[in-house]
């Protein structure tokens, strides 16, 4: 089975490492980015990404929503999971028509949300 490729854009190193590990153990091929620019660059270089998983707040005033809008402007169409500990991000996710995954999330919730995306 070919592993689905997940692009994980998360500024928090611990969350990024743990989420990547959980996805990897579940059979996903995970590509990680720590910031907005890297996430955009990777998505432009890797056209076969299956799911984008992005944190709402990426530090230095960067947001997952600006990442999503940039990629959609590029013509990229793929399932997107937006994560955040801030419940206000749920409205943003709905407005962008993407899946919202509240933090903190457990292994089962993470895997089921990514699988459904």
Secondary structure, 3 states (H helix, E strand, C coil): CCCCEEEEECCCHHHHHHHHHHHHHCCCEEEEECCHHHHHHHHHHCCCCCEEEEECECCCCCEHHHHHHHHHHCCCCCEEEEEECCCCHHHHHHHCCCEEEECCCCHHHHHHHHHHC
